Amino acid sequence: MVDAIVVYSTRSGSTGRMAKAVAEGLAEGGLDVRVYDLRRNIVEDFKEELEASKAIVVGTPTHDYMPAYEVNVLLSKMEELNVKGKIGAVFGSYGWSGEAVYEVQRRMKSLGFEVVAGPLRIIEDPDEDGLRKCRELGLAVAKRVKGG
Ligand SMILES: Cc1cc2nc3c(=O)[nH]c(=O)nc-3n(C[C@H](O)[C@H](O)[C@H](O)COP(=O)(O)O)c2cc1C
């Protein structure tokens, strides 16, 4: 049984590196985690896992002042799934304005997610400190899933 899903899009890899560290934090917190890159997997591939998981953590870069296209698709698909009451969090890399994470968080809240951490934004490629913050985000979500 999957406890948590990290699902993200990345064009130049920075949000992808954040995703890996978030997943490490979730696993460190004792959760069974799956990670999906939306440029490699379509939502249909893991729809059942999305519905079954207790937490969904979404990663998006900011592109043209918006979330990545694939993340917008994910959010639209989640409107058709039963995600109400799930635990959620958002992270992403950005260059200068970085509003995508706030938009995704807003939409997740309106889907009924209980957002328990973040949004975590990092400018361009995450350094060691940034990766530590990503692991902490994962750990915070795991603690909430475990009832802390
Ligand atoms: C076409 C394009 C548009 C972008 N638009 C924005 C933007 O509107 N605001 C911003 O903060 N960063 C913007 N960026 C910068 C990216 O968010 C930044 O490079 C980020 O690290 C990319 O994450 P990724 O490596 O996960 O794809 C843009 C980058 C590209 C290539």
The ligand as a Tripos MOL2 file, in Angstrom:
@<TRIPOS>MOLECULE
LIG
   31    33     1     0     0
SMALL
NO_CHARGES

@<TRIPOS>ATOM
      1 C1         10.4070   29.1780  -20.6900 C.3       1 LIG1
      2 C2         10.6990   29.5020  -19.2480 C.ar      1 LIG1
      3 C3          9.8770   30.3670  -18.5440 C.ar      1 LIG1
      4 C4         10.1450   30.6940  -17.2160 C.ar      1 LIG1
      5 N1          9.2990   31.5320  -16.5470 N.ar      1 LIG1
      6 C5          9.5440   31.8220  -15.2390 C.ar      1 LIG1
      7 C6          8.6700   32.6870  -14.5090 C.ar      1 LIG1
      8 O1          7.6830   33.1840  -15.0210 O.2       1 LIG1
      9 N2          8.9670   32.9470  -13.2170 N.ar      1 LIG1
     10 C7         10.0500   32.4070  -12.5830 C.ar      1 LIG1
     11 O2         10.2340   32.6320  -11.3780 O.2       1 LIG1
     12 N3         10.9010   31.5930  -13.2350 N.ar      1 LIG1
     13 C8         10.6740   31.2890  -14.5370 C.ar      1 LIG1
     14 N4         11.5300   30.4500  -15.2330 N.ar      1 LIG1
     15 C9         12.7100   29.9160  -14.5330 C.3       1 LIG1
     16 C10        12.4680   28.4970  -14.0220 C.3       1 LIG1
     17 O3         11.3730   28.4390  -13.1320 O.3       1 LIG1
     18 C11        13.7270   28.0140  -13.2990 C.3       1 LIG1
     19 O4         14.7870   27.9110  -14.2430 O.3       1 LIG1
     20 C12        13.5410   26.7040  -12.5840 C.3       1 LIG1
     21 O5         14.7270   26.4010  -11.8700 O.3       1 LIG1
     22 C13        13.2260   25.5860  -13.5390 C.3       1 LIG1
     23 O6         12.9560   24.4160  -12.8160 O.3       1 LIG1
     24 P1         13.2130   22.9870  -13.4430 P.3       1 LIG1
     25 O7         14.7270   22.8000  -13.5560 O.co2     1 LIG1
     26 O8         12.6030   22.0430  -12.4580 O.co2     1 LIG1
     27 O9         12.5460   22.9390  -14.7890 O.co2     1 LIG1
     28 C14        11.2800   30.1270  -16.5630 C.ar      1 LIG1
     29 C15        12.1170   29.2580  -17.2830 C.ar      1 LIG1
     30 C16        11.8380   28.9470  -18.5900 C.ar      1 LIG1
     31 C17        12.7570   28.0040  -19.3300 C.3       1 LIG1
@<TRIPOS>BOND
     1     1     2 1
     2     2     3 ar
     3     2    30 ar
     4     3     4 ar
     5     4     5 ar
     6     4    28 ar
     7     5     6 ar
     8     6     7 ar
     9     6    13 1
    10     7     8 2
    11     7     9 ar
    12     9    10 ar
    13    10    11 2
    14    10    12 ar
    15    12    13 ar
    16    13    14 ar
    17    14    15 1
    18    14    28 ar
    19    15    16 1
    20    16    17 1
    21    16    18 1
    22    18    19 1
    23    18    20 1
    24    20    21 1
    25    20    22 1
    26    22    23 1
    27    23    24 1
    28    24    25 2
    29    24    26 1
    30    24    27 1
    31    28    29 ar
    32    29    30 ar
    33    30    31 1
@<TRIPOS>SUBSTRUCTURE
     1 LIG1         1 GROUP 0 **** ****
